[in-house]
Structures are given as C-alpha cells and as structure tokens.
Amino acid sequence: MKTYYVYMLQCFDGTFYVGVSGEIERRLYQHQEGAFETCYTFMRRPLRLVYVGEFEWVNEAIAFEKKLKSWSHKKKRAFAQREWANLTRYSRGPDRVSSRA
C-alpha cells in the first residue's frame, strides 16, 4: 500500500510552503536543490522541514494539504512550533474554537 505525505517547509525568509507527495524524500531533495526554478521555494532556500504527516489515502492527504494552505502565517508558525494552544487562538471562520468554555 502506498503512503502519501503532507509536508511543511519553513523558507529562509520565514514563510511556509505546504505540499503533498507520494515520494517525500525525492520531493524534499528537489526543493533543497532547487530543481524547479518556478517553484515557490526556489529563491527562498535554504529550507527547513517542520512537519511531515503520513496518510494512507491520497484524498485525505490532499484535504489536509488544502487545510494547512488555508491557514494564516501565524497559525502555520504555531503548528510548526507545536504551540497547540495557539492553533485555536489563530483560527478564524467556522472552525474557530472559542477559548471560553
């Protein structure tokens, strides 16, 4: 059975790149080496891998990739730094969880 990966890279300029791949090691190598000049990360190297998640189903991986991409920079940073309490603090829209219970 194939495994799919969602990954997040922190770029040299502090921004984040989120992607999905069925071949994570090859894809990370491509990012680090600048294999594609049109890729967002090309001019933002060096890169730091801050998250990798494994998924059994490609549709689940793509759905999570889209979710991460929709997050604000602050929320991505909190996720990358494992500041779990701040994930809800930086949430917006219908997924927001109130900090008051």
All heavy atoms as an XYZ file, in Angstrom:
861
protein
N       0.845     -1.187      0.000
C       0.000      0.000      0.000
C       0.888      1.248      0.000
O       1.874      1.328      0.707
C      -0.911     -0.004      1.222
C      -1.833      1.190      1.267
S      -3.081      1.104      2.543
C      -4.074     -0.233      1.905
N       0.511      2.215     -0.782
C       1.275      3.457     -0.925
C       0.958      4.406      0.229
O      -0.159      4.451      0.714
C       0.934      4.116     -2.253
C       1.809      5.293     -2.581
C       1.684      5.652     -4.042
C       2.446      6.905     -4.368
N       3.845      6.697     -4.635
N       1.963      5.154      0.639
C       1.796      6.172      1.662
C       1.948      7.534      0.995
O       2.795      7.725      0.126
C       2.864      6.008      2.762
O       2.741      4.703      3.328
C       2.693      7.041      3.860
N       1.112      8.466      1.418
C       1.163      9.837      0.919
C       1.556     10.752      2.068
O       1.200     10.501      3.221
C      -0.200     10.243      0.339
C      -0.587      9.342     -0.800
C      -1.347      8.195     -0.577
C      -0.164      9.611     -2.094
C      -1.671      7.349     -1.618
C      -0.494      8.771     -3.142
C      -1.243      7.639     -2.898
O      -1.558      6.792     -3.933
N       2.276     11.781      1.739
C       2.832     12.664      2.755
C       2.396     14.103      2.512
O       2.427     14.592      1.386
C       4.360     12.609      2.728
C       4.904     11.224      2.922
C       5.121     10.394      1.828
C       5.191     10.740      4.188
C       5.611      9.108      1.995
C       5.677      9.457      4.367
C       5.890      8.640      3.264
O       6.370      7.365      3.435
N       2.039     14.773      3.585
C       1.838     16.216      3.571
C       3.012     16.778      4.355
O       3.342     16.286      5.433
C       0.500     16.621      4.226
C       0.383     18.140      4.324
C      -0.663     16.047      3.437
N       3.641     17.788      3.792
C       4.827     18.343      4.439
C       4.765     19.863      4.453
O       4.092     20.485      3.634
C       6.105     17.859      3.740
C       6.201     18.275      2.286
C       6.902     19.409      1.914
C       5.581     17.529      1.290
C       6.994     19.793      0.587
C       5.659     17.902     -0.043
C       6.373     19.039     -0.389
O       6.444     19.419     -1.701
N       5.466     20.432      5.423
C       5.561     21.884      5.532
C       7.038     22.240      5.670
O       7.742     21.670      6.503
C       4.783     22.414      6.732
C       4.788     23.940      6.806
S       4.038     24.640      8.306
C       2.409     23.966      8.254
N       7.461     23.176      4.818
C       8.821     23.682      4.866
C       8.804     25.124      5.341
O       7.916     25.891      4.956
C       9.436     23.653      3.459
C       9.485     22.307      2.760
C       9.946     22.487      1.312
C      10.399     21.352      3.499
N       9.762     25.480      6.166
C       9.939     26.880      6.504
C      11.076     27.405      5.632
O      12.173     26.846      5.596
C      10.271     27.090      7.970
C      10.329     28.567      8.325
C      10.357     28.824      9.812
O      10.633     27.940     10.610
N      10.068     30.041     10.191
N      10.777     28.453      4.909
C      11.735     29.039      3.988
C      12.679     29.994      4.721
O      12.384     30.442      5.823
C      10.993     29.795      2.885
S       9.858     28.759      1.936
N      13.780     30.315      4.067
C      14.781     31.219      4.621
C      14.177     32.562      5.018
O      14.585     33.159      6.010
C      15.897     31.418      3.584
C      16.972     32.354      4.025
C      17.875     31.972      5.002
C      17.089     33.618      3.478
C      18.884     32.829      5.418
C      18.088     34.483      3.885
C      18.988     34.091      4.859
N      13.176     33.020      4.259
C      12.554     34.318      4.546
C      11.459     34.242      5.615
O      10.786     35.221      5.894
C      12.005     34.958      3.272
C      10.892     34.157      2.623
O      10.483     33.103      3.171
O      10.433     34.579      1.540
N      11.267     33.048      6.210
C      10.292     32.888      7.284
C       8.923     32.436      6.819
O       8.078     32.099      7.643
N       8.679     32.424      5.513
C       7.389     31.957      5.005
C       7.345     30.435      5.031
O       8.367     29.772      5.258
C       7.135     32.475      3.574
O       8.164     31.976      2.709
C       7.088     33.986      3.534
N       6.158     29.897      4.811
C       5.972     28.456      4.819
C       5.480     27.968      3.468
O       4.728     28.663      2.790
C       4.956     28.051      5.900
C       5.459     28.303      7.290
C       5.079     29.453      7.967
C       6.314     27.414      7.915
C       5.538     29.708      9.244
C       6.784     27.665      9.195
C       6.396     28.809      9.864
N       5.907     26.777      3.111
C       5.442     26.107      1.906
C       4.833     24.778      2.337
O       5.442     24.032      3.110
C       6.599     25.859      0.940
C       6.180     25.099     -0.288
C       5.671     25.758     -1.399
C       6.275     23.709     -0.335
C       5.264     25.064     -2.530
C       5.866     23.007     -1.451
C       5.369     23.687     -2.543
O       4.964     22.986     -3.653
N       3.651     24.474      1.835
C       2.965     23.219      2.153
C       2.778     22.439      0.864
O       2.361     23.000     -0.156
C       1.593     23.493      2.816
C       0.858     22.190      3.084
C       1.760     24.285      4.097
N       3.085     21.158      0.906
C       2.935     20.316     -0.275
C       2.509     18.911      0.087
O       2.459     18.530      1.253
N       2.211     18.137     -0.950
C       1.843     16.732     -0.792
C       2.647     15.928     -1.811
O       2.902     16.406     -2.926
C       0.317     16.518     -0.962
C      -0.146     16.852     -2.365
C      -0.097     15.106     -0.590
N       3.057     14.726     -1.420
C       3.859     13.898     -2.307
C       3.732     12.435     -1.925
O       3.556     12.104     -0.752
C       5.332     14.313     -2.235
O       6.130     13.489     -3.058
N       3.862     11.588     -2.909
C       3.921     10.146     -2.671
C       5.356      9.678     -2.501
O       5.608      8.531     -2.149
N       6.318     10.565     -2.774
C       7.743     10.248     -2.658
C       8.437     11.388     -1.913
O       9.095     12.233     -2.514
C       8.354     10.069     -4.045
C       7.729      8.922     -4.824
C       8.353      8.768     -6.206
O       9.590      8.954     -6.328
O       7.622      8.482     -7.148
N       8.293     11.398     -0.614
C       8.720     12.528      0.209
C      10.213     12.814      0.122
O      10.617     13.970      0.007
C       8.256     12.361      1.690
C       8.500     13.644      2.485
C       8.911     11.160      2.348
C       7.628     14.784      2.082
N      11.054     11.803      0.158
C      12.498     12.046      0.126
C      12.920     12.690     -1.192
O      13.714     13.637     -1.203
C      13.261     10.749      0.380
C      13.105     10.255      1.808
C      13.759      8.911      2.042
O      14.506      8.421      1.165
O      13.512      8.340      3.118
N      12.381     12.199     -2.299
C      12.695     12.780     -3.605
C      12.209     14.221     -3.686
O      12.917     15.109     -4.145
C      12.064     11.958     -4.727
C      12.352     12.529     -6.127
C      11.745     11.670     -7.236
N      10.294     11.615     -7.189
C       9.494     12.537     -7.734
N       9.995     13.566     -8.358
N       8.188     12.399     -7.653
N      11.006     14.470     -3.187
C      10.429     15.822     -3.269
C      11.205     16.813     -2.413
O      11.459     17.940     -2.828
C       8.949     15.782     -2.849
C       8.234     17.075     -3.145
C       8.168     17.329     -4.658
N       7.578     18.622     -4.930
C       8.253     19.656     -5.447
N       9.515     19.535     -5.782
N       7.647     20.802     -5.650
N      11.599     16.404     -1.211
C      12.390     17.290     -0.352
C      13.742     17.599     -0.985
O      14.217     18.737     -0.942
C      12.566     16.677      1.035
C      11.279     16.536      1.858
C      11.556     15.812      3.166
C      10.617     17.872      2.096
N      14.348     16.608     -1.596
C      15.617     16.809     -2.298
C      15.444     17.834     -3.417
O      16.275     18.733     -3.591
C      16.134     15.468     -2.844
C      17.399     15.601     -3.644
C      18.639     15.689     -3.013
C      17.358     15.655     -5.037
C      19.816     15.818     -3.751
C      18.527     15.787     -5.782
C      19.742     15.866     -5.135
O      20.894     16.008     -5.871
N      14.362     17.706     -4.182
C      14.087     18.649     -5.269
C      13.955     20.076     -4.742
O      14.475     21.022     -5.343
C      12.818     18.250     -6.024
C      12.976     16.991     -6.846
C      11.654     16.496     -7.418
O      10.578     16.791     -6.896
N      11.751     15.733     -8.493
N      13.260     20.235     -3.632
C      13.127     21.569     -3.031
C      14.495     22.104     -2.612
O      14.847     23.246     -2.917
C      12.205     21.528     -1.810
C      10.753     21.525     -2.125
N      10.097     22.577     -2.721
C       9.808     20.571     -1.908
C       8.816     22.287     -2.862
N       8.612     21.074     -2.380
N      15.258     21.303     -1.884
C      16.547     21.752     -1.354
C      17.541     22.093     -2.468
O      18.315     23.036     -2.343
C      17.163     20.699     -0.425
C      16.444     20.536      0.875
C      16.587     21.726      1.819
O      17.192     22.739      1.529
N      15.997     21.588      2.995
N      17.514     21.332     -3.550
C      18.455     21.539     -4.646
C      17.977     22.567     -5.660
O      18.733     22.953     -6.551
C      18.743     20.201     -5.343
C      19.446     19.200     -4.452
C      20.777     19.725     -3.912
O      21.579     20.267     -4.703
O      21.010     19.593     -2.696
N      16.728     23.008     -5.550
C      16.200     23.985     -6.488
C      15.978     23.395     -7.867
O      16.323     23.997     -8.883
N      15.382     22.225     -7.918
C      15.177     21.513     -9.184
C      14.236     22.248    -10.134
O      14.341     22.076    -11.347
C      14.652     20.100     -8.902
N      13.333     23.045     -9.612
C      12.350     23.731    -10.447
C      12.403     25.232    -10.164
O      11.990     25.680     -9.095
C      10.946     23.183    -10.177
C      10.863     21.682    -10.350
C      10.761     20.846     -9.250
C      10.917     21.117    -11.615
C      10.699     19.467     -9.400
C      10.859     19.740    -11.782
C      10.751     18.907    -10.673
N      12.867     25.991    -11.125
C      13.032     27.428    -10.948
C      11.723     28.158    -10.680
O      11.725     29.228    -10.080
C      13.706     28.048    -12.178
C      15.145     27.644    -12.320
C      15.823     28.314    -13.497
O      15.352     29.383    -13.940
O      16.829     27.767    -13.969
N      10.601     27.596    -11.122
C       9.309     28.259    -10.928
C       8.663     27.915     -9.589
O       7.627     28.474     -9.249
C       8.335     27.893    -12.067
O       8.180     26.469    -12.093
C       8.846     28.392    -13.403
N       9.269     27.034     -8.828
C       8.707     26.638     -7.536
C       8.868     27.775     -6.517
O       9.879     28.481     -6.505
C       9.407     25.378     -7.027
S       8.709     24.739     -5.499
N       7.875     27.935     -5.669
C       7.875     28.977     -4.627
C       9.160     28.956     -3.806
O       9.688     29.993     -3.426
C       6.654     28.781     -3.720
C       6.566     29.779     -2.592
C       6.021     31.039     -2.812
C       7.033     29.473     -1.324
C       5.944     31.976     -1.789
C       6.961     30.394     -0.294
C       6.412     31.646     -0.529
O       6.344     32.565      0.477
N       9.675     27.770     -3.532
C      10.826     27.642     -2.641
C      12.168     27.927     -3.313
O      13.177     28.070     -2.628
C      10.879     26.229     -2.028
O      10.980     25.267     -3.088
C       9.661     25.954     -1.178
N      12.196     28.023     -4.631
C      13.468     28.135     -5.355
C      14.342     29.277     -4.841
O      15.525     29.089     -4.571
C      13.211     28.291     -6.861
C      14.472     28.328     -7.672
C      15.132     27.145     -7.991
C      15.016     29.531     -8.102
C      16.310     27.169     -8.729
C      16.187     29.564     -8.844
C      16.834     28.374     -9.167
N      13.789     30.463     -4.721
C      14.550     31.632     -4.275
C      14.503     31.824     -2.758
O      14.974     32.842     -2.250
C      14.033     32.904     -4.958
C      14.205     32.896     -6.463
S      15.934     32.873     -6.986
C      16.441     34.515     -6.525
N      13.935     30.872     -2.044
C      13.772     31.010     -0.598
C      14.562     29.946      0.173
O      14.234     29.623      1.302
C      12.285     30.942     -0.242
C      11.508     32.137     -0.762
C      10.011     31.957     -0.562
N       9.293     33.171     -0.864
C       8.906     33.529     -2.087
N       9.175     32.760     -3.124
N       8.246     34.656     -2.278
N      15.563     29.381     -0.460
C      16.400     28.380      0.189
C      17.478     29.061      1.016
O      17.841     30.197      0.710
C      17.047     27.476     -0.876
C      16.035     26.640     -1.606
C      16.625     25.870     -2.754
N      16.983     26.807     -3.830
C      17.956     26.601     -4.703
N      18.670     25.515     -4.664
N      18.228     27.486     -5.638
N      18.004     28.430      2.076
C      17.748     27.054      2.488
C      16.385     26.899      3.165
O      15.788     27.861      3.645
C      18.877     26.756      3.466
C      19.277     28.078      4.015
C      19.007     29.081      2.918
N      15.953     25.664      3.196
C      14.635     25.309      3.729
C      14.796     24.411      4.941
O      15.774     23.677      5.066
C      13.836     24.559      2.651
C      13.753     25.263      1.295
C      13.290     24.295      0.230
C      12.854     26.470      1.385
N      13.799     24.470      5.808
C      13.807     23.606      6.996
C      12.493     22.849      7.034
O      11.413     23.456      6.979
C      13.969     24.443      8.259
C      14.103     23.620      9.527
C      14.545     24.485     10.695
N      13.589     25.520     11.021
C      12.666     25.414     11.972
N      12.582     24.322     12.700
N      11.843     26.404     12.205
N      12.570     21.536      7.094
C      11.374     20.705      7.205
C      10.820     20.835      8.618
O      11.521     20.562      9.591
C      11.718     19.245      6.905
C      10.575     18.249      6.986
C       9.527     18.531      5.909
C      11.128     16.831      6.827
N       9.562     21.290      8.743
C       8.984     21.488     10.074
C       7.824     20.546     10.357
O       7.390     20.436     11.508
C       8.542     22.955     10.292
C       9.756     23.879     10.292
C       7.529     23.408      9.261
N       7.326     19.852      9.327
C       6.230     18.909      9.541
C       6.169     17.904      8.400
O       6.341     18.281      7.230
C       4.884     19.634      9.628
C       3.701     18.681      9.603
C       3.349     17.957     10.734
C       2.970     18.478      8.438
C       2.298     17.064     10.706
C       1.913     17.591      8.403
C       1.580     16.881      9.535
O       0.545     15.978      9.508
N       5.921     16.648      8.746
C       5.583     15.605      7.775
C       4.493     14.764      8.398
O       4.627     14.291      9.526
C       6.777     14.682      7.441
C       6.332     13.557      6.509
C       7.911     15.445      6.813
N       3.393     14.599      7.676
C       2.306     13.728      8.105
C       2.101     12.640      7.077
O       2.238     12.876      5.877
N       1.795     11.428      7.534
C       1.581     10.287      6.645
C       0.095      9.993      6.517
O      -0.639     10.030      7.513
C       2.274      9.045      7.194
C       3.774      9.143      7.211
C       4.435      7.861      7.672
O       3.742      6.817      7.849
O       5.660      7.881      7.865
N      -0.319      9.665      5.297
C      -1.712      9.361      5.004
C      -1.791      8.118      4.133
O      -0.985      7.940      3.220
C      -2.379     10.539      4.284
C      -2.457     11.782      5.131
C      -1.371     12.630      5.246
C      -3.614     12.079      5.827
C      -1.428     13.766      6.031
C      -3.687     13.212      6.626
C      -2.589     14.051      6.731
N      -2.770      7.291      4.418
C      -2.980      6.074      3.647
C      -3.717      6.356      2.347
O      -3.512      5.669      1.346
C      -3.786      5.089      4.502
C      -3.983      3.742      3.892
C      -4.702      2.787      4.826
O      -4.732      3.018      6.041
O      -5.250      1.799      4.312
N      -4.543      7.373      2.353
C      -5.378      7.691      1.194
C      -5.007      9.058      0.638
O      -4.909     10.042      1.375
C      -6.860      7.677      1.580
C      -7.274      6.380      2.191
C      -7.472      6.125      3.516
C      -7.494      5.143      1.514
N      -7.818      4.814      3.705
C      -7.843      4.181      2.486
C      -7.438      4.755      0.174
C      -8.115      2.864      2.157
C      -7.722      3.435     -0.149
C      -8.063      2.514      0.842
N      -4.817      9.134     -0.672
C      -4.405     10.375     -1.312
C      -5.419     11.492     -1.098
O      -5.040     12.652     -0.909
C      -4.091     10.167     -2.813
C      -5.344      9.870     -3.616
C      -3.344     11.374     -3.371
N      -6.717     11.158     -1.103
C      -7.737     12.206     -0.914
C      -7.652     12.818      0.486
O      -7.901     14.011      0.654
C      -9.141     11.691     -1.224
C      -9.538     10.513     -0.363
O      -8.703      9.702      0.029
N     -10.817     10.384     -0.097
N      -7.282     12.038      1.480
C      -7.107     12.574      2.831
C      -5.877     13.484      2.888
O      -5.908     14.534      3.532
C      -6.967     11.447      3.848
C      -8.232     10.646      4.044
C      -8.045      9.463      4.980
O      -6.888      9.110      5.299
O      -9.062      8.894      5.379
N      -4.810     13.080      2.212
C      -3.592     13.896      2.186
C      -3.870     15.235      1.500
O      -3.481     16.294      2.010
C      -2.468     13.146      1.471
N      -4.551     15.204      0.384
C      -4.857     16.436     -0.341
C      -5.768     17.340      0.487
O      -5.574     18.557      0.529
C      -5.472     16.110     -1.717
C      -4.399     15.468     -2.614
C      -6.052     17.362     -2.371
C      -4.940     14.872     -3.897
N      -6.742     16.754      1.167
C      -7.645     17.549      2.002
C      -6.872     18.236      3.132
O      -7.104     19.417      3.427
C      -8.759     16.680      2.574
N      -5.932     17.521      3.756
C      -5.157     18.132      4.835
C      -4.198     19.188      4.290
O      -4.006     20.243      4.905
C      -4.404     17.083      5.649
C      -3.806     17.646      6.906
C      -4.618     18.156      7.913
C      -2.440     17.696      7.077
C      -4.072     18.696      9.072
C      -1.882     18.233      8.230
C      -2.701     18.734      9.224
N      -3.619     18.936      3.122
C      -2.752     19.933      2.490
C      -3.526     21.228      2.245
O      -3.051     22.319      2.563
C      -2.212     19.408      1.164
C      -1.380     20.424      0.413
C      -1.254     20.135     -1.060
O      -2.151     19.483     -1.635
O      -0.270     20.601     -1.660
N      -4.728     21.111      1.711
C      -5.560     22.295      1.455
C      -5.886     23.033      2.749
O      -5.895     24.263      2.790
C      -6.848     21.900      0.726
C      -6.629     21.540     -0.713
C      -7.938     21.162     -1.378
C      -7.715     20.804     -2.835
N      -8.964     20.445     -3.514
N      -6.160     22.261      3.799
C      -6.465     22.866      5.093
C      -5.262     23.679      5.599
O      -5.405     24.836      5.997
C      -6.832     21.783      6.104
C      -7.285     22.284      7.433
C      -7.704     21.125      8.311
C      -8.520     21.600      9.481
N      -9.081     20.474     10.226
N      -4.072     23.066      5.566
C      -2.874     23.772      6.024
C      -2.607     25.017      5.175
O      -2.249     26.066      5.704
C      -1.647     22.861      5.956
C      -1.452     21.839      7.062
C      -0.212     21.002      6.792
C      -1.349     22.500      8.417
N      -2.782     24.902      3.875
C      -2.541     26.038      2.985
C      -3.481     27.202      3.279
O      -3.127     28.360      3.052
C      -2.679     25.617      1.527
C      -1.483     24.847      1.018
C      -1.631     24.522     -0.455
C      -0.353     23.914     -0.971
N      -0.371     23.717     -2.430
N      -4.667     26.903      3.774
C      -5.644     27.961      4.042
C      -5.366     28.708      5.350
O      -5.943     29.760      5.586
C      -7.061     27.377      4.083
O      -7.267     26.637      5.271
N      -4.489     28.172      6.178
C      -4.205     28.784      7.465
C      -3.380     30.055      7.305
O      -2.589     30.198      6.375
C      -3.441     27.818      8.368
C      -4.255     26.673      8.887
C      -5.575     26.424      8.666
C      -3.776     25.608      9.700
N      -5.945     25.268      9.305
C      -4.874     24.754      9.944
C      -2.539     25.288     10.238
C      -4.756     23.600     10.721
C      -2.428     24.145     11.012
C      -3.530     23.320     11.252
N      -3.530     30.960      8.254
C      -2.726     32.183      8.283
C      -1.266     31.824      8.592
O      -0.965     30.726      9.089
C      -3.250     33.122      9.373
O      -2.998     32.567     10.655
N      -0.395     32.773      8.333
C       1.025     32.565      8.636
C       1.224     32.290     10.134
O       1.984     31.390     10.506
C       1.847     33.786      8.210
C       3.301     33.652      8.545
N       4.175     32.928      7.766
C       4.017     34.114      9.591
C       5.368     32.959      8.322
N       5.300     33.678      9.423
N       0.514     33.044     10.976
C       0.649     32.853     12.433
C       0.230     31.443     12.848
O       0.869     30.823     13.690
C      -0.201     33.870     13.193
C       0.381     35.245     13.242
C      -0.504     36.147     14.078
C       0.037     37.540     14.190
N      -0.803     38.381     15.038
N      -0.849     30.954     12.257
C      -1.324     29.621     12.621
C      -0.356     28.551     12.104
O      -0.078     27.575     12.814
C      -2.734     29.388     12.066
C      -3.363     28.117     12.597
C      -4.833     28.044     12.250
C      -5.433     26.744     12.770
N      -6.856     26.652     12.499
N       0.177     28.721     10.912
C       1.180     27.777     10.399
C       2.410     27.767     11.302
O       2.970     26.708     11.590
C       1.591     28.149      8.968
C       0.537     27.849      7.936
C       0.996     28.331      6.569
C      -0.116     28.213      5.559
N       0.221     28.872      4.288
N       2.836     28.944     11.741
C       4.003     29.028     12.620
C       3.728     28.318     13.952
O       4.571     27.580     14.462
C       4.406     30.483     12.855
C       5.713     30.599     13.641
C       6.185     32.030     13.801
N       5.192     32.790     14.547
C       4.721     33.964     14.176
N       5.147     34.541     13.076
N       3.832     34.595     14.905
N       2.544     28.528     14.510
C       2.191     27.855     15.768
C       2.194     26.336     15.581
O       2.674     25.598     16.439
C       0.822     28.333     16.248
N       1.671     25.868     14.439
C       1.659     24.434     14.133
C       3.087     23.907     14.007
O       3.436     22.877     14.583
C       0.870     24.204     12.840
C       0.745     22.765     12.442
C      -0.144     21.925     13.097
C       1.488     22.257     11.400
C      -0.276     20.600     12.724
C       1.369     20.930     11.014
C       0.481     20.102     11.680
N       3.927     24.621     13.274
C       5.318     24.206     13.062
C       6.092     24.163     14.373
O       6.944     23.292     14.567
C       6.004     25.154     12.078
N       5.779     25.085     15.280
C       6.482     25.153     16.562
C       5.778     24.352     17.656
O       6.177     24.399     18.812
C       6.645     26.612     16.983
C       7.537     27.373     16.037
C       7.611     28.862     16.337
O       6.849     29.410     17.131
N       8.526     29.536     15.681
N       4.724     23.640     17.263
C       3.951     22.786     18.177
C       3.384     23.555     19.364
O       3.350     23.087     20.488
C       4.785     21.598     18.629
C       4.965     20.570     17.514
C       6.312     19.919     17.546
N       6.505     18.920     16.511
C       6.823     19.186     15.247
N       6.931     20.421     14.834
N       7.035     18.226     14.386
N       2.953     24.781     19.079
C       2.295     25.616     20.082
C       0.798     25.369     19.977
O       0.040     26.172     19.427
C       2.631     27.087     19.831
C       4.092     27.401     20.016
C       4.454     28.816     19.603
O       3.617     29.524     19.001
O       5.598     29.210     19.875
N       0.360     24.231     20.481
C      -1.005     23.753     20.264
C      -2.066     24.729     20.772
O      -3.105     24.884     20.152
C      -1.187     22.372     20.881
C      -0.124     21.402     20.463
C       0.666     20.665     21.279
C       0.294     21.080     19.119
N       1.549     19.896     20.538
C       1.332     20.132     19.218
C      -0.094     21.497     17.847
C       1.977     19.582     18.096
C       0.546     20.964     16.731
C       1.555     20.016     16.863
N      -1.811     25.393     21.881
C      -2.796     26.332     22.426
C      -3.049     27.490     21.466
O      -4.159     28.027     21.414
C      -2.339     26.860     23.781
N      -2.044     27.866     20.703
C      -2.193     28.990     19.783
C      -2.933     28.626     18.496
O      -3.353     29.517     17.771
C      -0.830     29.594     19.443
C      -0.279     30.409     20.581
O      -1.035     30.926     21.402
N       1.029     30.522     20.652
N      -3.086     27.339     18.206
C      -3.814     26.960     16.992
C      -5.238     27.495     17.026
O      -5.713     28.055     16.041
C      -3.835     25.443     16.807
C      -2.526     24.812     16.364
C      -2.699     23.313     16.214
C      -2.024     25.422     15.069
N      -5.908     27.349     18.141
C      -7.273     27.882     18.228
C      -7.259     29.398     18.337
O      -8.140     30.062     17.813
C      -8.039     27.279     19.420
O      -7.289     27.483     20.617
C      -8.284     25.803     19.212
N      -6.245     29.945     18.963
C      -6.138     31.397     19.088
C      -6.047     32.065     17.712
O      -6.613     33.128     17.492
C      -4.897     31.738     19.910
C      -4.675     33.203     20.100
C      -3.481     33.439     20.975
N      -3.209     34.864     21.019
C      -2.049     35.390     21.282
N      -1.024     34.611     21.573
N      -1.882     36.683     21.288
N      -5.352     31.428     16.791
C      -5.166     31.992     15.461
C      -6.178     31.481     14.444
O      -6.076     31.776     13.264
C      -3.750     31.719     14.961
C      -2.687     32.347     15.822
C      -1.564     31.641     16.195
C      -2.807     33.660     16.271
C      -0.578     32.211     16.982
C      -1.835     34.237     17.070
C      -0.723     33.509     17.416
O       0.250     34.075     18.200
N      -7.152     30.728     14.898
C      -8.185     30.224     13.997
C      -9.151     31.338     13.632
O      -9.352     32.289     14.378
C      -8.961     29.081     14.648
O      -8.141     27.958     14.797
N      -9.782     31.165     12.485
C     -10.796     32.128     12.050
C     -11.871     31.351     11.307
O     -11.652     30.257     10.824
C     -10.188     33.197     11.170
C      -9.391     32.640     10.035
C      -8.607     33.718      9.347
N      -7.459     33.060      8.732
C      -6.814     33.500      7.690
N      -7.168     34.598      7.118
N      -5.803     32.855      7.186
N     -13.021     31.917     11.230
C     -14.103     31.278     10.495
C     -14.810     30.203     11.293
O     -14.681     30.123     12.513
N     -15.557     29.323     10.623
C     -16.408     28.339     11.290
C     -15.652     27.270     12.076
O     -16.211     26.655     12.955
C     -17.196     27.697     10.147
C     -16.418     27.986      8.920
C     -15.681     29.264      9.178
N     -14.350     27.064     11.772
C     -13.575     26.063     12.503
C     -13.046     26.606     13.823
O     -12.474     25.880     14.614
C     -12.399     25.580     11.665
C     -12.828     24.770     10.482
O     -13.938     24.208     10.539
O     -12.080     24.696      9.491
N     -13.235     27.895     14.066
C     -12.678     28.506     15.267
C     -13.316     27.914     16.518
O     -14.520     27.777     16.617
C     -12.895     30.020     15.251
C     -12.246     30.648     16.458
C     -12.374     32.131     16.462
N     -11.762     32.608     17.679
C     -10.959     33.617     17.760
N     -10.665     34.296     16.691
N     -10.426     33.986     18.899
N     -12.487     27.599     17.467
C     -12.925     27.069     18.747
C     -12.778     28.179     19.775
O     -11.710     28.773     19.893
C     -12.077     25.835     19.160
C     -12.507     25.341     20.523
C     -12.202     24.755     18.116
N     -13.808     28.472     20.480
C     -13.768     29.535     21.466
C     -12.804     29.177     22.587
O     -12.739     28.040     23.022
C     -15.167     29.761     22.046
O     -15.105     30.687     23.103
N     -12.077     30.168     23.061
C     -11.174     29.942     24.195
C     -11.902     29.981     25.508
O     -11.372     29.668     26.552
C     -10.038     30.974     24.171
O     -10.588     32.274     24.279
N     -13.190     30.397     25.478
C     -14.017     30.393     26.698
C     -14.935     29.192     26.665
O     -15.586     28.920     25.666
C     -14.866     31.654     26.755
C     -14.038     32.904     26.942
C     -14.917     34.081     27.080
N     -15.037     34.686     25.734
C     -15.835     35.676     25.448
N     -16.629     36.184     26.353
N     -15.850     36.195     24.239
N     -14.966     28.463     27.742
C     -15.854     27.285     27.793
C     -16.703     27.311     29.030
O     -16.448     27.944     29.977
C     -15.010     26.019     27.761
